[in-house]
Amino acid sequence: MFIHGDDDHDLGHTVAGWTGTGLAALGFGLCGFAMVRSSGLLALAGAAVLALALLTTWALHLAGWGKPSGPRPAAQWSWRVRDVTARDGHDACLGCRLAGRRAPRGQVTERSAETAVADA
C-alpha cells in the first residue's frame, strides 16, 4: 500500500506526461518494427512520431498540463489539475526557459493550493 508523505513529488502524473509517454512508446514501437522489416520509411515514421511526442509534451507543459518537479500541495496531486503557475515559468525548468518563460532566480513560483484552485 502506498501512503503519501508530506514531501511527495508525484512526478510524471500529468496529462503531458501520460500523453508524451504514449506517443513515445508508439514511436519506439514503429522504429523497432522498422528494424524487423528493414524499412527506412517506417523508421522515418517512427522518428516523426518521436518528434511529435516531444513537441506535444512540451506544448502541454506550457499550457499548464505538466507540473514542475518538487513537492506540491495535496490538492494539486491529481493529474486532472491544471498548473496555473506555468504561465510564469517554473524555476530551473528547461522547457520553460526554451519558451522564454523565466522565473526570477530564487523565487518560488508555486502559489498556495487555495490560490491555484481559485484561479482555475
Jmol script that loads the backbone (N, CA, C; Angstrom):
load data "model"
ATOM      1  N   MET A   1       0.844  -1.180   0.000  1.00  0.00           N
ATOM      2  CA  MET A   1       0.000   0.000   0.000  1.00  0.00           C
ATOM      3  C   MET A   1       0.887   1.240   0.000  1.00  0.00           C
ATOM      4  N   PHE A   2       0.584   2.187  -0.875  1.00  0.00           N
ATOM      5  CA  PHE A   2       1.360   3.414  -0.978  1.00  0.00           C
ATOM      6  C   PHE A   2       0.685   4.508  -0.165  1.00  0.00           C
ATOM      7  N   ILE A   3       1.453   5.131   0.709  1.00  0.00           N
ATOM      8  CA  ILE A   3       0.936   6.223   1.532  1.00  0.00           C
ATOM      9  C   ILE A   3       1.701   7.483   1.169  1.00  0.00           C
ATOM     10  N   HIS A   4       0.957   8.547   0.853  1.00  0.00           N
ATOM     11  CA  HIS A   4       1.594   9.817   0.509  1.00  0.00           C
ATOM     12  C   HIS A   4       2.177  10.461   1.747  1.00  0.00           C
ATOM     13  N   GLY A   5       3.409  10.925   1.640  1.00  0.00           N
ATOM     14  CA  GLY A   5       4.041  11.673   2.716  1.00  0.00           C
ATOM     15  C   GLY A   5       3.892  13.160   2.488  1.00  0.00           C
ATOM     16  N   ASP A   6       4.478  13.934   3.373  1.00  0.00           N
ATOM     17  CA  ASP A   6       4.376  15.386   3.268  1.00  0.00           C
ATOM     18  C   ASP A   6       5.155  15.946   2.091  1.00  0.00           C
ATOM     19  N   ASP A   7       6.182  15.234   1.619  1.00  0.00           N
ATOM     20  CA  ASP A   7       7.032  15.780   0.564  1.00  0.00           C
ATOM     21  C   ASP A   7       7.001  14.942  -0.713  1.00  0.00           C
ATOM     22  N   ASP A   8       5.856  14.340  -1.011  1.00  0.00           N
ATOM     23  CA  ASP A   8       5.739  13.547  -2.232  1.00  0.00           C
ATOM     24  C   ASP A   8       5.769  14.446  -3.463  1.00  0.00           C
ATOM     25  N   HIS A   9       6.427  13.970  -4.485  1.00  0.00           N
ATOM     26  CA  HIS A   9       6.557  14.760  -5.698  1.00  0.00           C
ATOM     27  C   HIS A   9       5.539  14.387  -6.767  1.00  0.00           C
ATOM     28  N   ASP A  10       5.086  13.182  -6.816  1.00  0.00           N
ATOM     29  CA  ASP A  10       4.193  12.613  -7.825  1.00  0.00           C
ATOM     30  C   ASP A  10       4.605  13.019  -9.239  1.00  0.00           C
ATOM     31  N   LEU A  11       5.892  12.958  -9.512  1.00  0.00           N
ATOM     32  CA  LEU A  11       6.455  13.365 -10.790  1.00  0.00           C
ATOM     33  C   LEU A  11       5.914  12.524 -11.935  1.00  0.00           C
ATOM     34  N   GLY A  12       5.456  13.164 -12.990  1.00  0.00           N
ATOM     35  CA  GLY A  12       5.015  12.471 -14.180  1.00  0.00           C
ATOM     36  C   GLY A  12       3.540  12.141 -14.220  1.00  0.00           C
ATOM     37  N   HIS A  13       2.829  12.362 -13.143  1.00  0.00           N
ATOM     38  CA  HIS A  13       1.402  12.060 -13.115  1.00  0.00           C
ATOM     39  C   HIS A  13       0.622  13.258 -13.644  1.00  0.00           C
ATOM     40  N   THR A  14       0.803  13.526 -14.949  1.00  0.00           N
ATOM     41  CA  THR A  14       0.167  14.681 -15.573  1.00  0.00           C
ATOM     42  C   THR A  14      -0.343  14.284 -16.948  1.00  0.00           C
ATOM     43  N   VAL A  15      -1.212  15.114 -17.496  1.00  0.00           N
ATOM     44  CA  VAL A  15      -1.700  14.901 -18.860  1.00  0.00           C
ATOM     45  C   VAL A  15      -0.521  14.939 -19.830  1.00  0.00           C
ATOM     46  N   ALA A  16       0.385  15.896 -19.646  1.00  0.00           N
ATOM     47  CA  ALA A  16       1.555  16.000 -20.528  1.00  0.00           C
ATOM     48  C   ALA A  16       2.428  14.756 -20.422  1.00  0.00           C
ATOM     49  N   GLY A  17       2.641  14.270 -19.211  1.00  0.00           N
ATOM     50  CA  GLY A  17       3.477  13.089 -19.007  1.00  0.00           C
ATOM     51  C   GLY A  17       2.894  11.836 -19.636  1.00  0.00           C
ATOM     52  N   TRP A  18       1.616  11.591 -19.419  1.00  0.00           N
ATOM     53  CA  TRP A  18       0.984  10.396 -19.977  1.00  0.00           C
ATOM     54  C   TRP A  18       0.862  10.472 -21.494  1.00  0.00           C
ATOM     55  N   THR A  19       0.531  11.628 -22.030  1.00  0.00           N
ATOM     56  CA  THR A  19       0.414  11.780 -23.482  1.00  0.00           C
ATOM     57  C   THR A  19       1.768  11.594 -24.150  1.00  0.00           C
ATOM     58  N   GLY A  20       2.793  12.234 -23.601  1.00  0.00           N
ATOM     59  CA  GLY A  20       4.136  12.094 -24.164  1.00  0.00           C
ATOM     60  C   GLY A  20       4.642  10.668 -24.102  1.00  0.00           C
ATOM     61  N   THR A  21       4.377   9.981 -22.996  1.00  0.00           N
ATOM     62  CA  THR A  21       4.814   8.596 -22.847  1.00  0.00           C
ATOM     63  C   THR A  21       4.113   7.697 -23.855  1.00  0.00           C
ATOM     64  N   GLY A  22       2.819   7.893 -24.043  1.00  0.00           N
ATOM     65  CA  GLY A  22       2.068   7.087 -25.020  1.00  0.00           C
ATOM     66  C   GLY A  22       2.570   7.289 -26.436  1.00  0.00           C
ATOM     67  N   LEU A  23       2.775   8.542 -26.806  1.00  0.00           N
ATOM     68  CA  LEU A  23       3.278   8.822 -28.160  1.00  0.00           C
ATOM     69  C   LEU A  23       4.703   8.308 -28.349  1.00  0.00           C
ATOM     70  N   ALA A  24       5.544   8.446 -27.336  1.00  0.00           N
ATOM     71  CA  ALA A  24       6.920   7.954 -27.432  1.00  0.00           C
ATOM     72  C   ALA A  24       6.952   6.435 -27.547  1.00  0.00           C
ATOM     73  N   ALA A  25       6.079   5.744 -26.816  1.00  0.00           N
ATOM     74  CA  ALA A  25       6.010   4.283 -26.923  1.00  0.00           C
ATOM     75  C   ALA A  25       5.605   3.867 -28.339  1.00  0.00           C
ATOM     76  N   LEU A  26       4.657   4.575 -28.910  1.00  0.00           N
ATOM     77  CA  LEU A  26       4.243   4.295 -30.289  1.00  0.00           C
ATOM     78  C   LEU A  26       5.406   4.543 -31.257  1.00  0.00           C
ATOM     79  N   GLY A  27       6.114   5.643 -31.073  1.00  0.00           N
ATOM     80  CA  GLY A  27       7.252   5.958 -31.943  1.00  0.00           C
ATOM     81  C   GLY A  27       8.356   4.920 -31.840  1.00  0.00           C
ATOM     82  N   PHE A  28       8.694   4.492 -30.621  1.00  0.00           N
ATOM     83  CA  PHE A  28       9.719   3.469 -30.447  1.00  0.00           C
ATOM     84  C   PHE A  28       9.249   2.134 -31.024  1.00  0.00           C
ATOM     85  N   GLY A  29       7.953   1.846 -30.885  1.00  0.00           N
ATOM     86  CA  GLY A  29       7.406   0.623 -31.477  1.00  0.00           C
ATOM     87  C   GLY A  29       7.543   0.632 -32.985  1.00  0.00           C
ATOM     88  N   LEU A  30       7.248   1.759 -33.598  1.00  0.00           N
ATOM     89  CA  LEU A  30       7.405   1.876 -35.058  1.00  0.00           C
ATOM     90  C   LEU A  30       8.870   1.731 -35.471  1.00  0.00           C
ATOM     91  N   CYS A  31       9.763   2.324 -34.716  1.00  0.00           N
ATOM     92  CA  CYS A  31      11.196   2.199 -35.024  1.00  0.00           C
ATOM     93  C   CYS A  31      11.655   0.743 -34.884  1.00  0.00           C
ATOM     94  N   GLY A  32      11.178   0.058 -33.859  1.00  0.00           N
ATOM     95  CA  GLY A  32      11.526  -1.350 -33.688  1.00  0.00           C
ATOM     96  C   GLY A  32      10.975  -2.204 -34.806  1.00  0.00           C
ATOM     97  N   PHE A  33       9.736  -1.948 -35.189  1.00  0.00           N
ATOM     98  CA  PHE A  33       9.131  -2.692 -36.305  1.00  0.00           C
ATOM     99  C   PHE A  33       9.876  -2.404 -37.603  1.00  0.00           C
ATOM    100  N   ALA A  34      10.365  -1.175 -37.750  1.00  0.00           N
ATOM    101  CA  ALA A  34      11.147  -0.816 -38.942  1.00  0.00           C
ATOM    102  C   ALA A  34      12.440  -1.625 -38.992  1.00  0.00           C
ATOM    103  N   MET A  35      13.031  -1.898 -37.847  1.00  0.00           N
ATOM    104  CA  MET A  35      14.254  -2.711 -37.807  1.00  0.00           C
ATOM    105  C   MET A  35      13.962  -4.141 -38.253  1.00  0.00           C
ATOM    106  N   VAL A  36      12.848  -4.680 -37.792  1.00  0.00           N
ATOM    107  CA  VAL A  36      12.473  -6.055 -38.144  1.00  0.00           C
ATOM    108  C   VAL A  36      12.164  -6.158 -39.639  1.00  0.00           C
ATOM    109  N   ARG A  37      11.485  -5.170 -40.177  1.00  0.00           N
ATOM    110  CA  ARG A  37      11.071  -5.178 -41.582  1.00  0.00           C
ATOM    111  C   ARG A  37      12.118  -4.571 -42.518  1.00  0.00           C
ATOM    112  N   SER A  38      13.186  -4.038 -41.973  1.00  0.00           N
ATOM    113  CA  SER A  38      14.217  -3.348 -42.766  1.00  0.00           C
ATOM    114  C   SER A  38      13.606  -2.263 -43.646  1.00  0.00           C
ATOM    115  N   SER A  39      12.777  -1.438 -43.011  1.00  0.00           N
ATOM    116  CA  SER A  39      12.053  -0.401 -43.742  1.00  0.00           C
ATOM    117  C   SER A  39      12.510   0.981 -43.286  1.00  0.00           C
ATOM    118  N   GLY A  40      13.130   1.706 -44.191  1.00  0.00           N
ATOM    119  CA  GLY A  40      13.538   3.077 -43.905  1.00  0.00           C
ATOM    120  C   GLY A  40      12.346   3.990 -43.724  1.00  0.00           C
ATOM    121  N   LEU A  41      11.271   3.709 -44.466  1.00  0.00           N
ATOM    122  CA  LEU A  41      10.072   4.538 -44.375  1.00  0.00           C
ATOM    123  C   LEU A  41       9.425   4.421 -42.987  1.00  0.00           C
ATOM    124  N   LEU A  42       9.353   3.195 -42.461  1.00  0.00           N
ATOM    125  CA  LEU A  42       8.808   3.015 -41.118  1.00  0.00           C
ATOM    126  C   LEU A  42       9.705   3.650 -40.061  1.00  0.00           C
ATOM    127  N   ALA A  43      11.010   3.594 -40.283  1.00  0.00           N
ATOM    128  CA  ALA A  43      11.943   4.227 -39.347  1.00  0.00           C
ATOM    129  C   ALA A  43      11.730   5.740 -39.327  1.00  0.00           C
ATOM    130  N   LEU A  44      11.518   6.333 -40.482  1.00  0.00           N
ATOM    131  CA  LEU A  44      11.232   7.770 -40.542  1.00  0.00           C
ATOM    132  C   LEU A  44       9.899   8.101 -39.888  1.00  0.00           C
ATOM    133  N   ALA A  45       8.907   7.244 -40.086  1.00  0.00           N
ATOM    134  CA  ALA A  45       7.609   7.457 -39.450  1.00  0.00           C
ATOM    135  C   ALA A  45       7.753   7.385 -37.933  1.00  0.00           C
ATOM    136  N   GLY A  46       8.528   6.409 -37.439  1.00  0.00           N
ATOM    137  CA  GLY A  46       8.768   6.304 -36.005  1.00  0.00           C
ATOM    138  C   GLY A  46       9.483   7.523 -35.457  1.00  0.00           C
ATOM    139  N   ALA A  47      10.475   8.009 -36.192  1.00  0.00           N
ATOM    140  CA  ALA A  47      11.203   9.209 -35.771  1.00  0.00           C
ATOM    141  C   ALA A  47      10.276  10.425 -35.764  1.00  0.00           C
ATOM    142  N   ALA A  48       9.363  10.502 -36.723  1.00  0.00           N
ATOM    143  CA  ALA A  48       8.410  11.612 -36.771  1.00  0.00           C
ATOM    144  C   ALA A  48       7.463  11.561 -35.569  1.00  0.00           C
ATOM    145  N   VAL A  49       7.028  10.365 -35.190  1.00  0.00           N
ATOM    146  CA  VAL A  49       6.152  10.231 -34.019  1.00  0.00           C
ATOM    147  C   VAL A  49       6.915  10.594 -32.741  1.00  0.00           C
ATOM    148  N   LEU A  50       8.196  10.243 -32.674  1.00  0.00           N
ATOM    149  CA  LEU A  50       9.009  10.631 -31.514  1.00  0.00           C
ATOM    150  C   LEU A  50       9.143  12.154 -31.416  1.00  0.00           C
ATOM    151  N   ALA A  51       9.348  12.811 -32.551  1.00  0.00           N
ATOM    152  CA  ALA A  51       9.418  14.276 -32.555  1.00  0.00           C
ATOM    153  C   ALA A  51       8.069  14.875 -32.146  1.00  0.00           C
ATOM    154  N   LEU A  52       6.983  14.256 -32.617  1.00  0.00           N
ATOM    155  CA  LEU A  52       5.646  14.705 -32.238  1.00  0.00           C
ATOM    156  C   LEU A  52       5.428  14.545 -30.738  1.00  0.00           C
ATOM    157  N   ALA A  53       5.925  13.448 -30.159  1.00  0.00           N
ATOM    158  CA  ALA A  53       5.807  13.227 -28.711  1.00  0.00           C
ATOM    159  C   ALA A  53       6.506  14.334 -27.943  1.00  0.00           C
ATOM    160  N   LEU A  54       7.704  14.683 -28.376  1.00  0.00           N
ATOM    161  CA  LEU A  54       8.463  15.740 -27.712  1.00  0.00           C
ATOM    162  C   LEU A  54       7.728  17.077 -27.775  1.00  0.00           C
ATOM    163  N   LEU A  55       7.276  17.456 -28.963  1.00  0.00           N
ATOM    164  CA  LEU A  55       6.610  18.743 -29.135  1.00  0.00           C
ATOM    165  C   LEU A  55       5.260  18.796 -28.421  1.00  0.00           C
ATOM    166  N   THR A  56       4.538  17.678 -28.449  1.00  0.00           N
ATOM    167  CA  THR A  56       3.234  17.630 -27.779  1.00  0.00           C
ATOM    168  C   THR A  56       3.391  17.752 -26.269  1.00  0.00           C
ATOM    169  N   THR A  57       4.360  17.029 -25.716  1.00  0.00           N
ATOM    170  CA  THR A  57       4.603  17.093 -24.276  1.00  0.00           C
ATOM    171  C   THR A  57       5.007  18.500 -23.860  1.00  0.00           C
ATOM    172  N   TRP A  58       5.861  19.116 -24.644  1.00  0.00           N
ATOM    173  CA  TRP A  58       6.305  20.477 -24.345  1.00  0.00           C
ATOM    174  C   TRP A  58       5.132  21.462 -24.398  1.00  0.00           C
ATOM    175  N   ALA A  59       4.316  21.361 -25.448  1.00  0.00           N
ATOM    176  CA  ALA A  59       3.169  22.263 -25.590  1.00  0.00           C
ATOM    177  C   ALA A  59       2.178  22.076 -24.441  1.00  0.00           C
ATOM    178  N   LEU A  60       1.921  20.830 -24.053  1.00  0.00           N
ATOM    179  CA  LEU A  60       1.007  20.586 -22.938  1.00  0.00           C
ATOM    180  C   LEU A  60       1.581  21.110 -21.624  1.00  0.00           C
ATOM    181  N   HIS A  61       2.882  20.963 -21.438  1.00  0.00           N
ATOM    182  CA  HIS A  61       3.526  21.504 -20.234  1.00  0.00           C
ATOM    183  C   HIS A  61       3.361  23.022 -20.170  1.00  0.00           C
ATOM    184  N   LEU A  62       3.607  23.687 -21.277  1.00  0.00           N
ATOM    185  CA  LEU A  62       3.490  25.149 -21.305  1.00  0.00           C
ATOM    186  C   LEU A  62       2.043  25.610 -21.140  1.00  0.00           C
ATOM    187  N   ALA A  63       1.094  24.759 -21.540  1.00  0.00           N
ATOM    188  CA  ALA A  63      -0.320  25.097 -21.395  1.00  0.00           C
ATOM    189  C   ALA A  63      -0.830  24.829 -19.976  1.00  0.00           C
ATOM    190  N   GLY A  64       0.035  24.262 -19.123  1.00  0.00           N
ATOM    191  CA  GLY A  64      -0.354  24.031 -17.744  1.00  0.00           C
ATOM    192  C   GLY A  64      -0.741  22.602 -17.432  1.00  0.00           C
ATOM    193  N   TRP A  65      -0.612  21.694 -18.394  1.00  0.00           N
ATOM    194  CA  TRP A  65      -0.975  20.294 -18.160  1.00  0.00           C
ATOM    195  C   TRP A  65       0.216  19.442 -17.760  1.00  0.00           C
ATOM    196  N   GLY A  66       1.353  20.064 -17.507  1.00  0.00           N
ATOM    197  CA  GLY A  66       2.513  19.410 -16.916  1.00  0.00           C
ATOM    198  C   GLY A  66       2.848  20.202 -15.668  1.00  0.00           C
ATOM    199  N   LYS A  67       3.498  19.568 -14.710  1.00  0.00           N
ATOM    200  CA  LYS A  67       3.770  20.262 -13.453  1.00  0.00           C
ATOM    201  C   LYS A  67       5.260  20.256 -13.175  1.00  0.00           C
ATOM    202  N   PRO A  68       5.736  21.218 -12.397  1.00  0.00           N
ATOM    203  CA  PRO A  68       7.163  21.251 -12.073  1.00  0.00           C
ATOM    204  C   PRO A  68       7.538  20.139 -11.098  1.00  0.00           C
ATOM    205  N   SER A  69       8.820  19.826 -11.054  1.00  0.00           N
ATOM    206  CA  SER A  69       9.306  18.855 -10.083  1.00  0.00           C
ATOM    207  C   SER A  69       9.227  19.451  -8.688  1.00  0.00           C
ATOM    208  N   GLY A  70       9.153  18.595  -7.715  1.00  0.00           N
ATOM    209  CA  GLY A  70       9.174  19.044  -6.335  1.00  0.00           C
ATOM    210  C   GLY A  70       7.840  18.864  -5.651  1.00  0.00           C
ATOM    211  N   PRO A  71       7.830  19.092  -4.357  1.00  0.00           N
ATOM    212  CA  PRO A  71       6.603  18.911  -3.572  1.00  0.00           C
ATOM    213  C   PRO A  71       5.516  19.894  -3.985  1.00  0.00           C
ATOM    214  N   ARG A  72       4.296  19.420  -3.960  1.00  0.00           N
ATOM    215  CA  ARG A  72       3.128  20.256  -4.228  1.00  0.00           C
ATOM    216  C   ARG A  72       2.079  19.970  -3.170  1.00  0.00           C
ATOM    217  N   PRO A  73       1.172  20.906  -2.948  1.00  0.00           N
ATOM    218  CA  PRO A  73       0.080  20.650  -2.013  1.00  0.00           C
ATOM    219  C   PRO A  73      -0.766  19.464  -2.507  1.00  0.00           C
ATOM    220  N   ALA A  74      -1.385  18.749  -1.589  1.00  0.00           N
ATOM    221  CA  ALA A  74      -2.178  17.566  -1.935  1.00  0.00           C
ATOM    222  C   ALA A  74      -3.285  17.885  -2.937  1.00  0.00           C
ATOM    223  N   ALA A  75      -3.796  19.096  -2.924  1.00  0.00           N
ATOM    224  CA  ALA A  75      -4.860  19.477  -3.857  1.00  0.00           C
ATOM    225  C   ALA A  75      -4.381  19.479  -5.309  1.00  0.00           C
ATOM    226  N   GLN A  76      -3.065  19.514  -5.539  1.00  0.00           N
ATOM    227  CA  GLN A  76      -2.522  19.545  -6.895  1.00  0.00           C
ATOM    228  C   GLN A  76      -1.916  18.214  -7.319  1.00  0.00           C
ATOM    229  N   TRP A  77      -2.133  17.136  -6.562  1.00  0.00           N
ATOM    230  CA  TRP A  77      -1.543  15.843  -6.885  1.00  0.00           C
ATOM    231  C   TRP A  77      -2.242  15.146  -8.048  1.00  0.00           C
ATOM    232  N   SER A  78      -3.515  15.402  -8.250  1.00  0.00           N
ATOM    233  CA  SER A  78      -4.250  14.721  -9.316  1.00  0.00           C
ATOM    234  C   SER A  78      -3.745  15.147 -10.691  1.00  0.00           C
ATOM    235  N   TRP A  79      -3.712  14.207 -11.620  1.00  0.00           N
ATOM    236  CA  TRP A  79      -3.274  14.523 -12.986  1.00  0.00           C
ATOM    237  C   TRP A  79      -4.314  15.377 -13.705  1.00  0.00           C
ATOM    238  N   ARG A  80      -5.501  15.490 -13.152  1.00  0.00           N
ATOM    239  CA  ARG A  80      -6.568  16.284 -13.780  1.00  0.00           C
ATOM    240  C   ARG A  80      -6.501  17.767 -13.419  1.00  0.00           C
ATOM    241  N   VAL A  81      -5.607  18.132 -12.503  1.00  0.00           N
ATOM    242  CA  VAL A  81      -5.489  19.517 -12.038  1.00  0.00           C
ATOM    243  C   VAL A  81      -4.477  20.251 -12.903  1.00  0.00           C
ATOM    244  N   ARG A  82      -4.901  21.356 -13.450  1.00  0.00           N
ATOM    245  CA  ARG A  82      -4.025  22.163 -14.301  1.00  0.00           C
ATOM    246  C   ARG A  82      -3.126  23.046 -13.442  1.00  0.00           C
ATOM    247  N   ASP A  83      -1.887  23.193 -13.865  1.00  0.00           N
ATOM    248  CA  ASP A  83      -0.915  24.029 -13.150  1.00  0.00           C
ATOM    249  C   ASP A  83      -1.022  25.458 -13.671  1.00  0.00           C
ATOM    250  N   VAL A  84      -1.617  26.334 -12.877  1.00  0.00           N
ATOM    251  CA  VAL A  84      -1.814  27.716 -13.316  1.00  0.00           C
ATOM    252  C   VAL A  84      -0.548  28.549 -13.185  1.00  0.00           C
ATOM    253  N   THR A  85       0.507  28.013 -12.571  1.00  0.00           N
ATOM    254  CA  THR A  85       1.759  28.758 -12.446  1.00  0.00           C
ATOM    255  C   THR A  85       2.635  28.613 -13.686  1.00  0.00           C
ATOM    256  N   ALA A  86       2.238  27.790 -14.641  1.00  0.00           N
ATOM    257  CA  ALA A  86       3.067  27.534 -15.826  1.00  0.00           C
ATOM    258  C   ALA A  86       3.267  28.792 -16.666  1.00  0.00           C
ATOM    259  N   ARG A  87       2.318  29.686 -16.665  1.00  0.00           N
ATOM    260  CA  ARG A  87       2.439  30.894 -17.496  1.00  0.00           C
ATOM    261  C   ARG A  87       3.591  31.796 -17.042  1.00  0.00           C
ATOM    262  N   ASP A  88       3.985  31.675 -15.772  1.00  0.00           N
ATOM    263  CA  ASP A  88       5.100  32.468 -15.246  1.00  0.00           C
ATOM    264  C   ASP A  88       6.441  31.766 -15.417  1.00  0.00           C
ATOM    265  N   GLY A  89       6.425  30.482 -15.764  1.00  0.00           N
ATOM    266  CA  GLY A  89       7.649  29.704 -15.879  1.00  0.00           C
ATOM    267  C   GLY A  89       7.987  29.036 -14.562  1.00  0.00           C
ATOM    268  N   HIS A  90       8.580  27.865 -14.649  1.00  0.00           N
ATOM    269  CA  HIS A  90       8.990  27.126 -13.455  1.00  0.00           C
ATOM    270  C   HIS A  90      10.480  27.324 -13.238  1.00  0.00           C
ATOM    271  N   ASP A  91      10.855  27.488 -11.986  1.00  0.00           N
ATOM    272  CA  ASP A  91      12.253  27.660 -11.634  1.00  0.00           C
ATOM    273  C   ASP A  91      13.040  26.420 -12.045  1.00  0.00           C
ATOM    274  N   ALA A  92      14.165  26.591 -12.745  1.00  0.00           N
ATOM    275  CA  ALA A  92      15.056  25.509 -13.181  1.00  0.00           C
ATOM    276  C   ALA A  92      14.386  24.550 -14.157  1.00  0.00           C
ATOM    277  N   CYS A  93      13.443  25.008 -14.962  1.00  0.00           N
ATOM    278  CA  CYS A  93      12.748  24.161 -15.937  1.00  0.00           C
ATOM    279  C   CYS A  93      13.280  24.472 -17.340  1.00  0.00           C
ATOM    280  N   LEU A  94      13.892  23.487 -17.966  1.00  0.00           N
ATOM    281  CA  LEU A  94      14.453  23.669 -19.305  1.00  0.00           C
ATOM    282  C   LEU A  94      13.361  24.032 -20.316  1.00  0.00           C
ATOM    283  N   GLY A  95      12.224  23.351 -20.248  1.00  0.00           N
ATOM    284  CA  GLY A  95      11.130  23.628 -21.183  1.00  0.00           C
ATOM    285  C   GLY A  95      10.637  25.061 -21.089  1.00  0.00           C
ATOM    286  N   CYS A  96      10.522  25.564 -19.871  1.00  0.00           N
ATOM    287  CA  CYS A  96      10.080  26.953 -19.684  1.00  0.00           C
ATOM    288  C   CYS A  96      11.143  27.933 -20.175  1.00  0.00           C
ATOM    289  N   ARG A  97      12.420  27.623 -19.912  1.00  0.00           N
ATOM    290  CA  ARG A  97      13.496  28.503 -20.389  1.00  0.00           C
ATOM    291  C   ARG A  97      13.532  28.548 -21.906  1.00  0.00           C
ATOM    292  N   LEU A  98      13.347  27.390 -22.563  1.00  0.00           N
ATOM    293  CA  LEU A  98      13.350  27.360 -24.027  1.00  0.00           C
ATOM    294  C   LEU A  98      12.193  28.163 -24.611  1.00  0.00           C
ATOM    295  N   ALA A  99      11.101  28.258 -23.874  1.00  0.00           N
ATOM    296  CA  ALA A  99       9.940  29.020 -24.334  1.00  0.00           C
ATOM    297  C   ALA A  99      10.031  30.497 -23.963  1.00  0.00           C
ATOM    298  N   GLY A 100      11.110  30.876 -23.270  1.00  0.00           N
ATOM    299  CA  GLY A 100      11.277  32.275 -22.884  1.00  0.00           C
ATOM    300  C   GLY A 100      10.573  32.631 -21.597  1.00  0.00           C
ATOM    301  N   ARG A 101      10.108  31.635 -20.871  1.00  0.00           N
ATOM    302  CA  ARG A 101       9.461  31.880 -19.580  1.00  0.00           C
ATOM    303  C   ARG A 101      10.491  31.646 -18.496  1.00  0.00           C
ATOM    304  N   ARG A 102      10.888  32.701 -17.841  1.00  0.00           N
ATOM    305  CA  ARG A 102      11.910  32.581 -16.797  1.00  0.00           C
ATOM    306  C   ARG A 102      11.377  33.120 -15.488  1.00  0.00           C
ATOM    307  N   ALA A 103      11.387  32.256 -14.496  1.00  0.00           N
ATOM    308  CA  ALA A 103      11.030  32.701 -13.149  1.00  0.00           C
ATOM    309  C   ALA A 103      12.249  33.419 -12.570  1.00  0.00           C
ATOM    310  N   PRO A 104      12.049  34.492 -11.821  1.00  0.00           N
ATOM    311  CA  PRO A 104      13.191  35.163 -11.189  1.00  0.00           C
ATOM    312  C   PRO A 104      13.958  34.187 -10.307  1.00  0.00           C
ATOM    313  N   ARG A 105      15.274  34.266 -10.326  1.00  0.00           N
ATOM    314  CA  ARG A 105      16.133  33.342  -9.559  1.00  0.00           C
ATOM    315  C   ARG A 105      15.790  33.375  -8.078  1.00  0.00           C
ATOM    316  N   GLY A 106      15.659  32.176  -7.521  1.00  0.00           N
ATOM    317  CA  GLY A 106      15.407  32.054  -6.097  1.00  0.00           C
ATOM    318  C   GLY A 106      13.966  32.267  -5.690  1.00  0.00           C
ATOM    319  N   GLN A 107      13.145  32.744  -6.610  1.00  0.00           N
ATOM    320  CA  GLN A 107      11.751  32.984  -6.272  1.00  0.00           C
ATOM    321  C   GLN A 107      10.955  31.716  -6.516  1.00  0.00           C
ATOM    322  N   VAL A 108      10.158  31.322  -5.566  1.00  0.00           N
ATOM    323  CA  VAL A 108       9.302  30.156  -5.730  1.00  0.00           C
ATOM    324  C   VAL A 108       8.070  30.600  -6.489  1.00  0.00           C
ATOM    325  N   THR A 109       7.787  29.956  -7.624  1.00  0.00           N
ATOM    326  CA  THR A 109       6.671  30.375  -8.458  1.00  0.00           C
ATOM    327  C   THR A 109       5.374  29.666  -8.124  1.00  0.00           C
ATOM    328  N   GLU A 110       5.438  28.618  -7.313  1.00  0.00           N
ATOM    329  CA  GLU A 110       4.223  27.901  -6.977  1.00  0.00           C
ATOM    330  C   GLU A 110       3.428  28.698  -5.939  1.00  0.00           C
ATOM    331  N   ARG A 111       2.161  28.864  -6.248  1.00  0.00           N
ATOM    332  CA  ARG A 111       1.294  29.542  -5.298  1.00  0.00           C
ATOM    333  C   ARG A 111       0.664  28.527  -4.377  1.00  0.00           C
ATOM    334  N   SER A 112      -0.014  28.989  -3.373  1.00  0.00           N
ATOM    335  CA  SER A 112      -0.677  28.060  -2.452  1.00  0.00           C
ATOM    336  C   SER A 112      -1.800  27.335  -3.175  1.00  0.00           C
ATOM    337  N   ALA A 113      -2.221  26.229  -2.642  1.00  0.00           N
ATOM    338  CA  ALA A 113      -3.282  25.427  -3.267  1.00  0.00           C
ATOM    339  C   ALA A 113      -4.568  26.237  -3.382  1.00  0.00           C
ATOM    340  N   GLU A 114      -4.860  27.062  -2.377  1.00  0.00           N
ATOM    341  CA  GLU A 114      -6.089  27.850  -2.398  1.00  0.00           C
ATOM    342  C   GLU A 114      -6.079  28.846  -3.553  1.00  0.00           C
ATOM    343  N   THR A 115      -4.963  29.523  -3.768  1.00  0.00           N
ATOM    344  CA  THR A 115      -4.848  30.493  -4.845  1.00  0.00           C
ATOM    345  C   THR A 115      -4.907  29.814  -6.195  1.00  0.00           C
ATOM    346  N   ALA A 116      -4.208  28.683  -6.330  1.00  0.00           N
ATOM    347  CA  ALA A 116      -4.169  27.971  -7.609  1.00  0.00           C
ATOM    348  C   ALA A 116      -5.544  27.452  -7.975  1.00  0.00           C
ATOM    349  N   VAL A 117      -6.291  26.936  -7.013  1.00  0.00           N
ATOM    350  CA  VAL A 117      -7.624  26.414  -7.283  1.00  0.00           C
ATOM    351  C   VAL A 117      -8.569  27.572  -7.619  1.00  0.00           C
ATOM    352  N   ALA A 118      -8.409  28.708  -6.943  1.00  0.00           N
ATOM    353  CA  ALA A 118      -9.258  29.861  -7.197  1.00  0.00           C
ATOM    354  C   ALA A 118      -9.040  30.427  -8.600  1.00  0.00           C
ATOM    355  N   ASP A 119      -7.801  30.352  -9.116  1.00  0.00           N
ATOM    356  CA  ASP A 119      -7.507  30.866 -10.446  1.00  0.00           C
ATOM    357  C   ASP A 119      -7.993  29.943 -11.552  1.00  0.00           C
ATOM    358  N   ALA A 120      -8.192  28.663 -11.254  1.00  0.00           N
ATOM    359  CA  ALA A 120      -8.550  27.674 -12.288  1.00  0.00           C
ATOM    360  C   ALA A 120      -9.914  27.852 -12.827  1.00  0.00           C
TER     361      ALA A 120
END
end "model"
wireframe off; spacefill off
backbone 0.3
color backbone group
